[in-house]
Amino acid sequence: MFNSQPQFTIKAEKNKAFDESCHIGTFNIESGNIADCLENCLGNCRCQSFQICKKTKCQLCSSHKEKNSSLLHDKDDCIYAIYEVRHLTGHLQKLEEQCTGMSCLMKYNCCQQSGLCVKNSICKRINSIKQPWKRFACECPEGYHGDNCDEPITTCGGYLDGPRKSGMYKVMDSEKSMHEVYCHFQSDVAWTLVQSYSFANGSSNSEFKQVRKSLCESHPLSENAVTWSGYRFSKARMESIKNNSTFLLFTCDYEKHLDIQKSDYAQIRLQIITTDVLECSYFTEYVAICNGCGKVGKYDLNECKIKLHQNSYWPLHVHIDETISACKFNSLSCSGYASDYFGSYHSSPECVKKLHRCAQNANSTTQLWFGMRRDNAAQPPP
């Protein structure tokens, strides 16, 4: 397309523009001269795409539709553009030996420029023919993510683009204080553990009164070191994690398998709960459990309806509606007792203990998690 090497292919979309939050520079150009706008983009290491509005305004964007397509909106009199590199006779590193015009901009080592990555992060040069718009990456310090490592990680969701190995990770709370959390990664969802306790410690005669309190009260327990038999975040830490989450999850005996699917579990979209789970409410309205979003023993909770209970002396737990005929869970004979699960241990008859992993013996455990999907979508995870 241009006389200099390498040659560029521009792909443009009419009446489209990227969100203003991604703008990093505006230049005046000759009417419709897309080559001038591209040259300005190549001269800015942060520029990954660009757009021309009102024919003479060249706007540089710090993101790309491949990564943030949701930020691309309809806008009259604008043209959004991305570029590709073609007709290269070797690796992009050959540009170091010979370049003219725009190719010289491409060969520039962006990591020689100061201020691209925040303090304590490492700039790494990228030479990619498939993604020429991404010319550097910042290797972030613990607790931060984002293209420029300037976004604090507040939940395990901030590590979805990393190795995705379950274990301890550092996150930032609302007070900008760094602390460790336990993360479990499942498909495109990251779960952050906020509470875990054993059946013995959750009973009414246990000395661990913290775990029997409502989430609306702040009763931290070993919050700086995961102890599966007795562990709970302060309300402030829970609030920080919940505010950046999409789902709520209960599990049983997670630490024995490190696999949610091998446990009893129930997961709920926070969006469909009308009452804030960190407020002092007695119960929420009944909500439907989606397919594959819960089971107790051999019973799938699909088509069951549940609501959440808690008050000042009763911890948050799940109540299953026994009147739903389609719910297979209703075949249980523990009427009046079997409907309260995942935290309600004031009475647990033998038939419940045989079925429910959270209550089978003194060492059985119950966990509470908040989860975030990669795209933070409203739909439940697969």
C-alpha positions as CSV (number, residue, x, y, z in Angstrom):
1,M,0.0,0.0,0.0
2,F,2.9,2.3,0.7
3,N,6.3,2.6,-1.1
4,S,8.3,1.8,2.0
5,Q,8.9,-1.6,3.5
6,P,7.2,-3.2,5.4
7,Q,3.9,-2.7,3.6
8,F,0.7,-2.2,5.6
9,T,-2.8,-3.3,5.1
10,I,-5.4,-1.1,6.7
11,K,-8.9,-2.5,7.6
12,A,-11.4,0.2,8.3
13,E,-15.0,0.3,9.5
14,K,-17.2,3.2,8.6
15,N,-19.4,4.9,11.2
16,K,-17.6,3.2,14.1
17,A,-15.4,4.7,16.9
18,F,-13.6,3.5,20.0
19,D,-14.7,4.7,23.4
20,E,-13.1,8.0,24.5
21,S,-11.6,6.3,27.5
22,C,-9.0,4.7,25.1
23,H,-8.0,8.0,23.4
24,I,-4.3,8.9,23.8
25,G,-3.8,11.6,21.3
26,T,-5.5,13.7,18.5
27,F,-3.9,15.1,15.4
28,N,-5.1,17.2,12.5
29,I,-4.6,15.5,9.1
30,E,-5.5,16.3,5.5
31,S,-9.0,15.4,4.7
32,G,-9.4,11.6,4.7
33,N,-5.6,10.9,4.7
34,I,-5.6,7.6,6.5
35,A,-1.9,7.1,5.8
36,D,-1.0,10.2,7.9
37,C,-3.2,8.8,10.8
38,L,-1.4,5.5,10.6
39,E,2.0,7.2,10.8
40,N,0.9,9.0,13.9
41,C,-0.2,5.7,15.4
42,L,3.1,4.0,14.6
43,G,5.0,6.9,16.2
44,N,3.2,6.3,19.6
45,C,4.2,3.1,21.3
46,R,0.8,2.9,23.2
47,C,-1.3,3.2,20.0
48,Q,-2.9,-0.1,19.0
49,S,-5.6,1.2,16.6
50,F,-6.9,4.6,15.4
51,Q,-9.9,6.4,13.9
52,I,-10.6,9.4,11.8
53,C,-13.6,11.6,12.7
54,K,-15.0,14.4,10.7
55,K,-12.4,13.5,8.0
56,T,-9.6,15.6,9.6
57,K,-9.3,14.5,13.2
58,C,-7.0,11.5,13.7
59,Q,-7.6,9.9,17.1
60,L,-5.2,7.3,18.5
61,C,-6.5,4.5,20.7
62,S,-4.6,2.6,23.3
63,S,-6.6,-0.6,22.8
64,H,-7.7,-2.8,19.9
65,K,-11.1,-4.3,18.9
66,E,-9.6,-7.8,19.1
67,K,-9.3,-7.3,22.8
68,N,-12.0,-4.8,23.7
69,S,-14.7,-5.2,21.0
70,S,-17.4,-3.9,23.5
71,L,-15.7,-0.5,23.4
72,L,-16.4,-0.1,19.7
73,H,-19.6,1.9,19.2
74,D,-21.6,3.3,16.3
75,K,-20.6,6.9,15.6
76,D,-21.5,8.8,12.5
77,D,-18.8,10.5,10.5
78,C,-16.0,8.4,12.0
79,I,-13.9,5.6,10.5
80,Y,-12.2,3.1,12.9
81,A,-9.1,1.4,11.6
82,I,-6.6,-1.4,12.4
83,Y,-3.5,-2.3,10.5
84,E,-1.6,-5.5,9.5
85,V,1.9,-5.9,8.1
86,R,2.5,-7.8,4.9
87,H,5.1,-8.6,2.3
88,L,7.9,-9.2,4.8
89,T,10.7,-11.4,3.6
90,G,11.7,-12.6,7.0
91,H,11.2,-12.0,10.7
92,L,10.3,-8.4,11.8
93,Q,13.8,-8.2,13.3
94,K,15.2,-7.6,9.7
95,L,13.9,-4.1,10.1
96,E,16.9,-3.5,12.2
97,E,19.1,-3.8,9.2
98,Q,17.1,-1.7,6.7
99,C,14.2,0.6,7.0
100,T,12.6,3.6,5.3
101,G,9.7,5.8,6.3
102,M,7.1,4.1,8.5
103,S,9.2,0.9,8.8
104,C,11.7,2.9,10.9
105,L,8.9,3.7,13.4
106,M,8.1,-0.1,13.6
107,K,11.6,-1.0,14.4
108,Y,11.9,1.4,17.4
109,N,12.4,-0.4,20.7
110,C,9.5,1.0,22.8
111,C,11.1,-0.3,26.0
112,Q,13.8,2.4,25.5
113,Q,11.1,4.9,26.3
114,S,10.5,5.8,29.9
115,G,7.2,5.9,31.6
116,L,5.5,3.1,29.6
117,C,5.3,0.7,32.5
118,V,4.8,1.7,36.1
119,K,7.4,1.4,38.8
120,N,8.4,-2.1,39.7
121,S,7.1,-3.5,36.4
122,I,9.3,-4.7,33.6
123,C,8.9,-3.6,30.0
124,K,9.3,-6.4,27.4
125,R,9.6,-5.7,23.7
126,I,7.2,-7.5,21.4
127,N,7.8,-8.2,17.6
128,S,4.8,-9.9,16.2
129,I,3.7,-10.1,12.6
130,K,0.3,-11.3,13.6
131,Q,-0.2,-8.5,16.1
132,P,2.0,-5.7,15.0
133,W,0.0,-3.1,17.0
134,K,1.2,-4.7,20.3
135,R,4.8,-3.5,20.5
136,F,5.6,-3.9,24.2
137,A,4.1,-5.6,27.3
138,C,4.5,-4.8,31.0
139,E,5.4,-7.6,33.3
140,C,3.3,-6.5,36.3
141,P,4.3,-6.6,40.0
142,E,2.1,-8.7,42.3
143,G,-1.3,-7.1,42.9
144,Y,-1.5,-5.3,39.5
145,H,-2.6,-6.0,36.0
146,G,-3.6,-4.3,32.8
147,D,-1.7,-3.3,29.7
148,N,0.3,-0.7,31.7
149,C,0.2,-2.5,35.1
150,D,-1.7,0.4,36.6
151,E,-4.9,-1.5,37.5
152,P,-5.0,-3.0,41.0
153,I,-6.2,-6.6,41.2
154,T,-9.1,-6.8,43.7
155,T,-10.2,-10.4,43.1
156,C,-8.9,-13.6,41.6
157,G,-10.5,-12.5,38.4
158,G,-7.5,-10.3,37.8
159,Y,-5.4,-13.5,37.3
160,L,-7.6,-15.1,34.6
161,D,-5.0,-14.2,31.9
162,G,-2.2,-15.8,33.9
163,P,-1.1,-19.4,34.6
164,R,-4.6,-20.2,36.1
165,K,-3.3,-22.6,38.8
166,S,-5.3,-22.7,41.9
167,G,-3.6,-21.4,45.0
168,M,-2.6,-18.2,46.9
169,Y,-2.5,-14.9,45.1
170,K,-2.2,-11.3,46.2
171,V,-5.0,-8.8,45.7
172,M,-5.7,-5.2,46.8
173,D,-8.6,-4.2,49.1
174,S,-10.6,-1.0,49.1
175,E,-8.0,0.6,51.4
176,K,-5.2,-0.1,48.9
177,S,-3.7,-2.7,51.2
178,M,-2.2,-5.9,49.7
179,H,-3.3,-9.2,51.1
180,E,-3.4,-12.9,50.0
181,V,-6.4,-14.8,48.9
182,Y,-7.0,-18.4,47.8
183,C,-8.1,-18.6,44.1
184,H,-9.8,-21.4,42.2
185,F,-9.9,-21.3,38.4
186,Q,-12.8,-23.0,36.6
187,S,-13.2,-22.6,32.9
188,D,-13.4,-18.8,32.4
189,V,-14.4,-18.1,36.0
190,A,-12.1,-17.2,38.9
191,W,-13.4,-17.9,42.4
192,T,-12.1,-16.0,45.5
193,L,-12.5,-17.8,48.8
194,V,-13.9,-15.6,51.6
195,Q,-14.9,-18.2,54.2
196,S,-14.4,-21.8,55.2
197,Y,-15.2,-23.8,58.4
198,S,-15.6,-27.3,59.6
199,F,-18.9,-28.9,60.6
200,A,-17.7,-29.1,64.2
201,N,-16.7,-25.4,64.2
202,G,-20.0,-24.4,62.6
203,S,-22.2,-26.2,65.2
204,S,-24.1,-24.2,67.9
205,N,-21.8,-25.4,70.7
206,S,-18.5,-24.5,69.0
207,E,-16.2,-21.9,70.4
208,F,-15.8,-20.5,66.9
209,K,-18.8,-18.1,67.1
210,Q,-17.5,-16.0,64.2
211,V,-18.5,-18.5,61.5
212,R,-22.1,-18.6,62.8
213,K,-22.5,-14.8,62.4
214,S,-24.3,-13.0,59.5
215,L,-22.1,-11.7,56.8
216,C,-23.4,-8.2,57.6
217,E,-21.2,-8.3,60.7
218,S,-17.4,-8.2,60.6
219,H,-15.9,-11.2,62.3
220,P,-12.5,-12.0,60.7
221,L,-11.0,-15.4,61.5
222,S,-7.4,-16.3,60.5
223,E,-7.9,-14.1,57.4
224,N,-4.2,-13.8,56.7
225,A,-3.7,-17.6,56.5
226,V,-6.2,-20.1,54.9
227,T,-7.3,-22.5,57.6
228,W,-10.0,-24.7,56.1
229,S,-11.5,-25.6,59.5
230,G,-11.9,-21.9,60.5
231,Y,-11.3,-19.0,58.1
232,R,-13.3,-15.8,57.4
233,F,-12.6,-12.4,55.9
234,S,-13.5,-9.1,57.5
235,K,-16.7,-7.5,56.1
236,A,-14.5,-4.8,54.4
237,R,-12.5,-7.4,52.5
238,M,-15.7,-9.3,51.6
239,E,-17.3,-6.1,50.4
240,S,-14.3,-5.2,48.2
241,I,-14.3,-8.7,46.6
242,K,-18.1,-8.9,46.2
243,N,-18.2,-5.4,44.5
244,N,-16.0,-6.8,41.7
245,S,-17.7,-10.2,41.4
246,T,-20.6,-11.7,39.4
247,F,-21.3,-14.9,41.2
248,L,-21.8,-16.5,44.7
249,L,-20.7,-20.1,45.3
250,F,-21.1,-22.6,48.2
251,T,-19.0,-25.8,48.3
252,C,-18.3,-28.7,50.6
253,D,-15.0,-30.3,51.4
254,Y,-13.2,-28.4,48.6
255,E,-9.8,-28.9,50.1
256,K,-10.1,-32.7,49.8
257,H,-10.4,-32.7,46.0
258,L,-9.5,-29.1,44.9
259,D,-12.3,-29.7,42.4
260,I,-15.7,-28.0,42.7
261,Q,-17.4,-30.6,40.5
262,K,-16.4,-33.4,43.0
263,S,-18.1,-31.5,45.8
264,D,-21.6,-30.5,46.8
265,Y,-22.1,-27.0,45.5
266,A,-24.5,-24.3,44.6
267,Q,-23.7,-21.2,42.5
268,I,-25.9,-18.1,42.0
269,R,-25.7,-15.0,39.9
270,L,-25.5,-12.0,42.3
271,Q,-27.5,-10.0,39.8
272,I,-30.7,-12.0,40.4
273,I,-30.5,-11.7,44.2
274,T,-32.7,-8.7,45.2
275,T,-31.0,-8.3,48.6
276,D,-27.3,-7.6,49.2
277,V,-25.8,-10.7,50.8
278,L,-23.6,-8.6,53.0
279,E,-26.6,-6.8,54.5
280,C,-28.6,-8.0,57.5
281,S,-31.6,-9.5,55.8
282,Y,-33.5,-12.6,57.0
283,F,-34.0,-14.1,53.6
284,T,-34.0,-13.4,49.9
285,E,-36.6,-14.3,47.3
286,Y,-36.5,-17.7,45.7
287,V,-34.3,-17.9,42.6
288,A,-33.9,-20.7,40.0
289,I,-30.7,-22.8,39.9
290,C,-29.5,-23.1,36.3
291,N,-28.5,-26.4,34.7
292,G,-25.2,-27.6,36.0
293,C,-25.0,-24.9,38.7
294,G,-25.5,-27.1,41.8
295,K,-25.8,-30.6,43.3
296,V,-26.2,-32.3,46.6
297,G,-24.9,-35.9,46.8
298,K,-26.3,-37.6,43.6
299,Y,-29.1,-35.0,43.2
300,D,-28.7,-32.3,40.6
301,L,-30.3,-29.0,41.7
302,N,-31.4,-28.2,38.2
303,E,-35.0,-26.9,38.2
304,C,-34.8,-26.4,41.9
305,K,-35.5,-23.0,43.5
306,I,-33.5,-21.7,46.4
307,K,-33.3,-18.7,48.6
308,L,-30.6,-17.4,51.0
309,H,-31.2,-17.1,54.7
310,Q,-29.2,-15.2,57.3
311,N,-29.7,-13.1,60.4
312,S,-27.7,-12.0,63.4
313,Y,-27.5,-15.5,64.9
314,W,-27.8,-17.6,61.7
315,P,-25.0,-17.7,59.1
316,L,-25.7,-17.3,55.4
317,H,-27.0,-20.6,54.0
318,V,-29.2,-22.1,51.2
319,H,-32.8,-23.0,51.6
320,I,-34.2,-25.3,48.9
321,D,-37.9,-25.0,48.0
322,E,-39.4,-28.4,48.7
323,T,-42.7,-27.6,46.8
324,I,-41.1,-27.7,43.4
325,S,-42.2,-31.0,41.9
326,A,-39.6,-30.9,39.2
327,C,-36.8,-30.7,41.7
328,K,-35.4,-34.3,42.2
329,F,-34.1,-33.3,45.6
330,N,-37.7,-33.5,46.9
331,S,-37.4,-37.3,47.0
332,L,-35.6,-37.0,50.3
333,S,-37.3,-38.2,53.4
334,C,-35.8,-35.6,55.7
335,S,-38.8,-33.3,55.4
336,G,-38.3,-30.1,57.5
337,Y,-34.6,-30.6,57.8
338,A,-33.1,-31.4,54.4
339,S,-34.1,-28.1,52.8
340,D,-31.4,-26.1,54.7
341,Y,-27.9,-26.6,53.4
342,F,-24.4,-25.0,53.0
343,G,-24.1,-23.4,56.4
344,S,-27.2,-24.2,58.5
345,Y,-26.0,-26.7,61.1
346,H,-28.3,-26.0,64.1
347,S,-29.8,-29.5,63.5
348,S,-28.6,-32.2,61.1
349,P,-30.4,-35.5,61.3
350,E,-28.7,-38.7,60.2
351,C,-30.4,-38.8,56.8
352,V,-29.0,-35.3,56.1
353,K,-25.5,-36.3,57.2
354,K,-25.5,-39.3,54.8
355,L,-26.3,-37.1,51.9
356,H,-24.7,-33.8,52.4
357,R,-20.9,-33.6,52.3
358,C,-20.8,-30.5,54.4
359,A,-22.3,-32.3,57.4
360,Q,-21.1,-35.9,57.1
361,N,-18.6,-35.7,60.0
362,A,-16.9,-33.2,62.3
363,N,-14.1,-32.5,59.8
364,S,-16.4,-31.9,56.8
365,T,-16.1,-28.3,55.6
366,T,-18.2,-25.6,54.0
367,Q,-16.8,-22.8,51.8
368,L,-18.2,-19.5,50.5
369,W,-16.7,-17.9,47.4
370,F,-17.3,-14.9,45.2
371,G,-16.6,-15.4,41.5
372,M,-15.9,-13.3,38.3
373,R,-16.1,-14.4,34.7
374,R,-13.5,-13.3,32.2
375,D,-15.9,-10.9,30.5
376,N,-17.9,-10.3,33.7
377,A,-21.0,-11.4,31.8
378,A,-24.3,-11.8,33.4
379,Q,-24.7,-15.4,32.3
380,P,-23.7,-18.2,34.7
381,P,-20.4,-20.0,33.9
382,P,-20.6,-23.4,32.1
